[in-house]
């Protein structure tokens, strides 16, 4: 090998040797800056407060410790230790072990790898220790790409514990946790993220006979920040399903509640400056005691919400919640809670939002029951919002229902037959017949149906003008 070649190779190796630490140091600064910004945005929500944030940056690795404290009224009303102003058991700490790129821990090619461990304090830590032992109750690994996007995997280990209470007749309390795992894919600055994951089971049995059992929890989300200046204002979709959820008390078997194939689906479609919030809940099985009410559905929506105004309302609500003293005062004076919200609420109503129960349906022993309703203020001006009489003329509302006659009879309008079932009294039967003859209701196959509409100050029932008292 020529001398010049050896010199060139040596310079190249030396340059590489110098560039790797330099690159790692620069990437470390980038990750630190990203975390500072991330937690600055996080601090704008009132539920959790950051009470301490330490960052020790090195060349190839850094360590970060963040202590959180539950905030708002929850913090104000918590029991406090005699020796400190800090509520007992309401703090937890996140420990981050950050390995800088471009080859973090020689395990991958990325800007950084962060291994996170969550530890509780006080009573919560004592509970976690009984359940998880030396294991961390929650841990995460995050891999950052060079563009600022990344993937985070969160997990909690499976755990099981029992405890006995009482001396003469000891009772056993039991917790069986199957663990959980979630994956979050996120863009730079959490401008958008997707989440998938779940937990196989959770069973809790208390010493006094209360039992809760949950199986096959699945959660997914696809969310994007709608307004750049509102870091916690996301739109998109969220969905969770539970295969089975059972709640019971040994002393009250007739009050046991069972859900199977329980689902919740929330979407927030956006069109220009407006968005809708559409929520759908359903359960294939809904059983209370021995009585089955499923399949059951509850679909609810808020439509044509002015997004910038909704963001202002969100900020005002957060500010109120973040001030425990003001929130506590508003409990004694309900009107006070609306004072800081009045301006954004008034502005929101001026944009003609619509609230609706799109579907409420369930099965009863007497048959199927269903209800749908909607209401909005039709082009109400701001000066009209403080005048109830003028608002009534702007109200556009409707509702329709289908209910079993036997169900109505059981709501204080009937008597039990020889089989123990509710049957209409003669007077109630006369009232139904009169309403049917007037066209206010329709009776068919044991069902009572009607549609009520109020618009432009006029009320119609089943398409006929309705005048109470006439």
C-alpha positions as CSV (number, residue, x, y, z in Angstrom):
1,X,0.0,0.0,0.0
2,X,1.4,3.4,-1.0
3,X,2.2,5.8,1.8
4,X,-0.2,8.4,0.4
5,X,-3.0,5.8,0.5
6,X,-2.2,4.8,4.1
7,X,-2.2,8.5,5.0
8,X,-5.6,9.0,3.3
9,X,-7.1,6.0,4.9
10,X,-5.8,7.1,8.3
11,X,-7.3,10.5,7.9
12,X,-10.6,8.9,6.8
13,X,-10.7,6.7,9.9
14,X,-9.7,9.6,12.2
15,X,-12.4,11.7,10.6
16,X,-15.0,9.0,11.1
17,X,-13.8,8.5,14.7
18,X,-14.3,12.2,15.3
19,X,-17.6,12.5,13.4
20,X,-19.4,9.8,15.3
21,X,-19.1,11.4,18.7
22,X,-19.9,14.8,17.2
23,X,-23.0,13.4,15.5
24,X,-24.0,11.6,18.7
25,X,-23.6,14.8,20.6
26,X,-25.6,16.9,18.1
27,X,-28.4,14.3,18.0
28,X,-28.4,14.3,21.8
29,X,-29.1,18.0,21.7
30,X,-31.9,17.5,19.2
31,X,-33.5,14.9,21.4
32,X,-33.2,17.1,24.5
33,X,-34.7,20.1,22.6
34,X,-37.6,17.8,21.4
35,X,-38.3,16.6,24.9
36,X,-38.2,20.1,26.4
37,X,-40.8,21.2,23.7
38,X,-42.9,18.1,24.2
39,X,-43.1,18.5,27.9
40,X,-43.7,22.2,27.6
41,X,-46.8,21.5,25.5
42,X,-47.8,18.7,27.9
43,X,-47.7,21.2,30.8
44,X,-50.6,23.1,29.2
45,X,-53.1,20.5,30.3
46,X,-54.3,20.6,33.9
47,X,-54.6,17.0,34.9
48,X,-50.9,16.4,35.4
49,X,-48.3,18.9,36.5
50,X,-44.6,18.6,35.9
51,X,-43.0,19.5,39.3
52,X,-39.4,18.6,38.3
53,X,-37.5,18.0,35.1
54,X,-33.8,17.1,35.1
55,X,-31.6,16.3,32.1
56,X,-28.0,15.1,32.2
57,X,-26.6,15.0,28.7
58,X,-23.5,13.1,27.7
59,X,-21.9,12.4,24.3
60,X,-23.3,9.0,23.6
61,X,-26.1,8.9,26.2
62,X,-28.2,11.0,28.4
63,X,-30.4,10.6,31.4
64,X,-33.7,12.4,32.0
65,X,-36.0,12.4,35.1
66,X,-39.4,14.0,35.1
67,X,-41.7,14.0,38.2
68,X,-45.4,14.4,37.6
69,X,-48.1,15.4,40.0
70,X,-51.8,15.0,39.6
71,X,-53.3,18.5,39.4
72,X,-56.6,20.4,39.5
73,X,-59.3,19.6,42.1
74,X,-58.1,16.1,42.4
75,X,-54.8,17.5,43.9
76,X,-56.6,20.0,46.0
77,X,-58.9,17.4,47.7
78,X,-56.3,14.7,48.2
79,X,-55.2,13.8,51.8
80,X,-51.8,15.3,52.6
81,X,-48.9,14.0,54.7
82,X,-48.4,15.9,58.0
83,X,-44.8,16.6,57.1
84,X,-45.2,18.0,53.6
85,X,-47.7,19.9,51.4
86,X,-47.5,17.2,48.8
87,X,-50.5,14.9,48.6
88,X,-49.6,11.3,49.6
89,X,-49.5,8.9,46.6
90,X,-50.3,11.4,43.8
91,X,-46.8,11.6,42.2
92,X,-45.0,9.4,39.8
93,X,-41.6,9.7,38.1
94,X,-40.5,8.9,34.6
95,X,-36.9,7.8,34.1
96,X,-35.5,8.0,30.6
97,X,-32.3,6.3,29.5
98,X,-31.5,8.0,26.2
99,X,-28.9,6.4,23.8
100,X,-27.8,8.8,21.0
101,X,-27.6,7.9,17.3
102,X,-26.6,7.4,14.7
103,X,-26.1,3.9,16.2
104,X,-27.8,4.0,19.6
105,X,-26.5,1.3,21.8
106,X,-25.2,-0.3,18.6
107,X,-28.7,-1.8,18.2
108,X,-30.3,0.2,15.3
109,X,-29.7,3.1,12.9
110,X,-31.7,6.0,14.3
111,X,-31.5,9.4,15.9
112,X,-32.0,8.0,19.4
113,X,-33.4,5.1,21.4
114,X,-35.1,6.0,24.7
115,X,-35.9,3.3,27.4
116,X,-38.4,4.7,29.9
117,X,-39.5,3.4,33.3
118,X,-42.4,4.7,35.3
119,X,-42.2,4.6,39.1
120,X,-44.9,5.8,41.5
121,X,-44.5,7.4,44.9
122,X,-46.3,7.1,48.3
123,X,-49.3,4.8,48.5
124,X,-49.4,4.2,44.8
125,X,-45.9,2.8,45.0
126,X,-46.8,0.6,47.9
127,X,-49.7,-0.8,45.8
128,X,-47.5,-1.2,42.7
129,X,-44.9,-3.1,44.8
130,X,-47.5,-5.5,46.1
131,X,-48.7,-6.2,42.6
132,X,-45.6,-6.0,40.5
133,X,-42.8,-6.6,43.0
134,X,-39.5,-5.3,41.7
135,X,-40.8,-4.9,38.1
136,X,-41.8,-1.4,36.9
137,X,-45.6,-1.2,36.5
138,X,-45.1,0.6,33.1
139,X,-42.2,0.8,30.7
140,X,-41.7,2.0,27.2
141,X,-39.1,2.0,24.4
142,X,-39.1,4.8,21.8
143,X,-37.0,4.9,18.7
144,X,-36.7,8.3,17.0
145,X,-36.0,8.6,13.3
146,X,-33.8,11.3,11.9
147,X,-36.9,13.3,10.8
148,X,-38.3,13.5,14.3
149,X,-40.9,10.9,13.8
150,X,-40.7,7.6,15.7
151,X,-42.2,4.5,17.2
152,X,-43.0,3.9,20.9
153,X,-43.9,0.6,22.5
154,X,-45.5,0.7,25.9
155,X,-46.0,-2.3,28.1
156,X,-47.0,-3.4,31.5
157,X,-46.1,-6.9,32.9
158,X,-48.6,-9.5,33.9
159,X,-49.1,-9.6,37.7
160,X,-51.2,-11.4,40.3
161,X,-51.6,-10.9,44.0
162,X,-53.8,-11.8,46.9
163,X,-54.4,-10.4,50.3
164,X,-56.5,-11.4,53.3
165,X,-58.5,-9.2,55.6
166,X,-60.3,-10.0,58.8
167,X,-59.3,-12.3,61.7
168,X,-62.3,-14.3,62.7
169,X,-63.6,-14.9,59.2
170,X,-60.7,-13.9,56.8
171,X,-61.7,-12.9,53.3
172,X,-59.4,-12.9,50.3
173,X,-59.0,-10.0,47.9
174,X,-57.4,-10.8,44.6
175,X,-56.0,-8.9,41.5
176,X,-55.1,-10.8,38.3
177,X,-53.7,-8.5,35.6
178,X,-52.8,-10.0,32.2
179,X,-50.5,-7.1,31.3
180,X,-50.8,-4.8,28.3
181,X,-49.0,-3.6,25.3
182,X,-49.5,-0.6,23.0
183,X,-47.6,0.8,20.0
184,X,-47.6,4.4,19.0
185,X,-46.3,5.7,15.7
186,X,-45.9,9.4,15.7
187,X,-44.8,12.3,13.5
188,X,-42.4,15.1,14.5
189,X,-43.8,17.1,17.4
190,X,-46.7,14.6,17.8
191,X,-48.5,16.4,15.0
192,X,-50.1,13.1,14.2
193,X,-50.1,9.7,15.8
194,X,-51.6,6.3,15.5
195,X,-52.1,3.9,18.4
196,X,-52.9,0.2,18.6
197,X,-52.8,-2.3,21.4
198,X,-54.7,-3.9,24.3
199,X,-54.9,-6.0,27.4
200,X,-56.0,-9.6,27.6
201,X,-57.7,-9.5,31.0
202,X,-58.1,-7.9,34.4
203,X,-59.9,-9.4,37.4
204,X,-60.5,-7.7,40.7
205,X,-62.1,-9.4,43.7
206,X,-62.5,-7.4,46.9
207,X,-62.7,-8.8,50.3
208,X,-66.3,-7.6,50.7
209,X,-67.5,-9.5,47.6
210,X,-67.3,-7.0,44.8
211,X,-66.0,-8.5,41.6
212,X,-64.9,-6.9,38.3
213,X,-63.7,-9.0,35.3
214,X,-62.6,-7.6,32.0
215,X,-61.4,-9.6,29.0
216,X,-59.9,-8.8,25.6
217,X,-59.6,-5.0,25.7
218,X,-58.5,-3.5,22.3
219,X,-57.8,0.1,21.6
220,X,-56.9,2.0,18.4
221,X,-56.6,5.7,17.4
222,X,-55.6,7.8,14.5
223,X,-55.3,11.4,15.6
224,X,-54.0,14.6,14.1
225,X,-53.5,18.1,15.7
226,X,-56.1,20.3,14.1
227,X,-54.7,23.7,15.2
228,X,-51.0,24.2,15.5
229,X,-51.3,26.6,18.5
230,X,-53.5,24.0,20.4
231,X,-51.1,21.1,21.2
232,X,-53.7,18.9,22.8
233,X,-56.6,19.6,20.4
234,X,-56.7,16.5,18.2
235,X,-59.2,15.2,15.7
236,X,-59.5,11.8,14.0
237,X,-60.8,8.5,15.2
238,X,-60.7,6.5,18.4
239,X,-62.1,3.0,19.0
240,X,-62.0,0.5,21.8
241,X,-63.7,-2.9,22.2
242,X,-64.1,-5.1,25.2
243,X,-64.9,-8.8,24.7
244,X,-66.5,-9.2,28.1
245,X,-67.0,-6.9,31.1
246,X,-68.7,-8.3,34.3
247,X,-69.5,-6.5,37.5
248,X,-71.1,-8.2,40.5
249,X,-71.5,-8.3,44.2
250,X,-71.7,-11.6,46.1
251,X,-74.5,-10.3,48.3
252,X,-76.6,-8.9,45.3
253,X,-76.6,-11.4,42.5
254,X,-79.7,-9.8,40.9
255,X,-77.7,-6.6,40.4
256,X,-74.9,-8.3,38.4
257,X,-74.1,-6.5,35.1
258,X,-72.7,-8.3,32.1
259,X,-71.5,-6.7,28.8
260,X,-70.3,-8.8,25.9
261,X,-68.8,-7.4,22.7
262,X,-68.9,-3.9,24.0
263,X,-67.6,-1.2,21.6
264,X,-67.1,2.5,21.5
265,X,-66.3,4.4,18.3
266,X,-65.5,8.1,18.2
267,X,-64.8,10.1,15.0
268,X,-64.4,13.8,14.5
269,X,-64.7,14.6,10.8
270,X,-63.6,18.1,9.8
271,X,-64.9,20.3,7.0
272,X,-63.2,23.7,6.8
273,X,-63.5,25.5,10.1
274,X,-66.2,23.1,11.4
275,X,-66.1,19.6,12.8
276,X,-68.5,17.0,14.1
277,X,-68.1,14.7,17.1
278,X,-69.8,11.4,16.4
279,X,-69.9,8.7,19.1
280,X,-71.3,5.2,18.8
281,X,-71.6,2.7,21.6
282,X,-73.0,-0.8,21.3
283,X,-73.1,-4.0,23.3
284,X,-74.2,-7.3,21.8
285,X,-75.1,-8.5,25.3
286,X,-76.3,-6.3,28.1
287,X,-77.6,-8.3,31.0
288,X,-78.7,-7.0,34.4
289,X,-79.4,-9.8,36.8
290,X,-81.2,-12.4,34.7
291,X,-82.7,-9.9,32.3
292,X,-81.3,-9.4,28.8
293,X,-81.4,-5.9,27.2
294,X,-79.0,-6.5,24.3
295,X,-78.3,-5.8,21.5
296,X,-78.1,-2.2,22.8
297,X,-77.0,0.9,20.9
298,X,-76.4,4.5,21.9
299,X,-75.3,6.8,19.1
300,X,-74.7,10.5,20.0
301,X,-73.3,13.4,17.9
302,X,-72.5,17.1,18.1
303,X,-72.4,18.6,14.6
304,X,-71.3,21.8,12.9
305,X,-69.0,22.9,15.8
306,X,-66.8,25.9,15.0
307,X,-63.3,24.5,15.6
308,X,-61.5,27.7,16.6
309,X,-64.2,28.6,19.1
310,X,-64.3,25.0,20.4
311,X,-60.5,25.3,21.0
312,X,-61.1,28.6,22.9
313,X,-63.7,26.8,25.0
314,X,-61.3,24.0,25.6
315,X,-58.6,26.5,26.8
316,X,-61.1,28.2,29.2
317,X,-62.2,24.9,30.7
318,X,-58.6,23.8,31.2
319,X,-57.8,27.1,32.9
320,X,-60.8,26.7,35.2
321,X,-59.8,23.1,36.1
322,X,-56.2,24.1,36.7
323,X,-57.2,26.5,39.5
324,X,-58.4,24.3,42.3
325,X,-59.6,27.2,44.4
326,X,-61.8,28.6,41.6
327,X,-63.1,25.2,40.8
328,X,-64.0,24.5,44.4
329,X,-65.8,27.8,44.6
330,X,-67.8,27.1,41.5
331,X,-69.1,23.9,43.2
332,X,-71.0,26.0,45.7
333,X,-72.1,28.5,43.0
334,X,-72.9,26.7,39.7
335,X,-73.3,30.0,37.9
336,X,-69.7,30.8,38.6
337,X,-68.5,27.8,36.7
338,X,-70.1,29.2,33.5
339,X,-68.7,32.7,33.9
340,X,-65.3,32.1,32.3
341,X,-67.0,29.8,29.7
342,X,-69.8,32.2,28.8
343,X,-68.0,34.0,25.9
344,X,-66.8,30.9,24.0
345,X,-70.1,29.1,24.7
346,X,-72.0,32.1,23.3
347,X,-69.8,32.2,20.2
348,X,-70.2,28.5,19.7
349,X,-74.0,28.7,19.8
350,X,-73.9,31.5,17.3
351,X,-72.5,29.0,14.7
352,X,-75.7,26.9,14.7
353,X,-74.4,23.6,16.2
354,X,-76.7,20.6,16.4
355,X,-76.9,18.0,19.2
356,X,-78.6,14.7,18.6
357,X,-79.2,11.3,19.9
358,X,-78.9,9.5,16.6
359,X,-80.0,6.2,18.1
360,X,-80.9,4.8,21.5
361,X,-82.2,1.3,21.2
362,X,-82.4,-1.8,23.4
363,X,-84.4,-4.9,24.0
364,X,-86.9,-5.2,26.9
365,X,-89.0,-8.1,28.1
366,X,-92.0,-6.4,26.4
367,X,-90.2,-5.8,23.1
368,X,-87.8,-3.4,21.3
369,X,-87.5,0.2,22.4
370,X,-85.9,3.0,20.4
371,X,-85.5,6.7,20.5
372,X,-83.9,9.4,18.3
373,X,-83.8,13.2,18.9
374,X,-82.0,16.3,17.6
375,X,-82.0,20.0,18.4
376,X,-80.3,23.2,17.1
377,X,-80.8,26.9,17.2
378,X,-81.6,28.1,13.7
379,X,-79.3,31.1,12.8
380,X,-79.5,32.6,16.3
381,X,-77.8,36.0,16.6
382,X,-75.5,36.8,19.5
383,X,-77.9,39.3,21.0
384,X,-80.7,36.7,21.0
385,X,-78.8,34.2,23.0
386,X,-79.5,36.0,26.3
387,X,-83.3,36.2,25.6
388,X,-85.0,32.8,26.3
389,X,-88.3,33.9,24.6
390,X,-86.5,34.8,21.4
391,X,-84.4,31.7,21.5
392,X,-87.6,29.6,21.7
393,X,-88.5,30.9,18.3
394,X,-85.1,29.9,16.9
395,X,-85.3,26.3,18.3
396,X,-85.5,23.6,15.7
397,X,-86.0,20.2,17.4
398,X,-87.5,16.8,16.8
399,X,-87.8,13.4,18.4
400,X,-89.3,10.1,17.4
401,X,-89.8,7.0,19.4
402,X,-91.1,3.4,19.3
403,X,-92.0,1.8,22.6
404,X,-93.8,-1.4,23.6
405,X,-97.2,-0.8,25.1
406,X,-96.4,-3.2,27.8
407,X,-93.3,-1.2,28.7
408,X,-95.4,2.0,29.1
409,X,-97.9,0.0,31.1
410,X,-95.0,-1.0,33.5
411,X,-94.0,2.7,34.0
412,X,-96.7,3.3,36.5
413,X,-99.6,3.0,34.0
414,X,-100.4,-0.6,34.3
415,X,-101.2,-3.6,36.5
416,X,-99.8,-7.1,36.7
417,X,-101.7,-9.9,35.0
418,X,-102.0,-13.4,36.4
419,X,-98.5,-14.2,34.9
420,X,-96.9,-11.3,36.6
421,X,-96.5,-9.2,33.4
422,X,-97.5,-5.6,33.2
423,X,-100.8,-4.9,31.4
424,X,-102.5,-1.6,30.7
425,X,-105.2,-0.5,33.1
426,X,-108.6,0.3,31.5
427,X,-107.9,4.0,32.0
428,X,-104.5,3.8,30.4
429,X,-106.0,1.8,27.5
430,X,-108.5,4.6,27.1
431,X,-105.8,7.2,27.0
432,X,-103.8,5.3,24.3
433,X,-107.0,4.9,22.3
434,X,-107.8,8.6,22.5
435,X,-104.3,9.6,21.5
436,X,-104.5,7.2,18.6
437,X,-107.9,8.5,17.5
438,X,-106.5,12.0,17.5
439,X,-103.6,10.9,15.3
440,X,-100.9,11.7,18.0
441,X,-99.6,8.1,18.1
442,X,-99.6,5.1,15.9
443,X,-100.3,1.6,17.4
444,X,-99.1,-1.4,15.6
445,X,-98.1,-4.9,16.8
446,X,-98.0,-3.9,20.4
447,X,-95.8,-0.8,19.7
448,X,-96.5,2.8,20.2
449,X,-94.8,5.2,17.8
450,X,-94.8,8.9,17.4
451,X,-92.8,11.8,16.1
452,X,-92.6,15.2,17.8
453,X,-91.4,18.3,16.0
454,X,-90.9,21.8,17.4
455,X,-89.9,24.5,14.8
456,X,-90.6,28.2,14.4
457,X,-92.5,28.2,17.7
458,X,-94.9,25.5,16.5
459,X,-95.3,22.0,18.0
460,X,-96.6,19.1,16.0
461,X,-97.1,15.5,17.2
462,X,-97.2,12.8,14.5
463,X,-97.7,15.6,11.9
464,X,-100.7,17.2,13.7
465,X,-100.7,20.6,15.5
466,X,-100.6,20.1,19.2
467,X,-102.1,22.6,21.6
468,X,-101.8,21.6,25.3
469,X,-104.9,22.5,27.4
470,X,-107.3,22.7,24.4
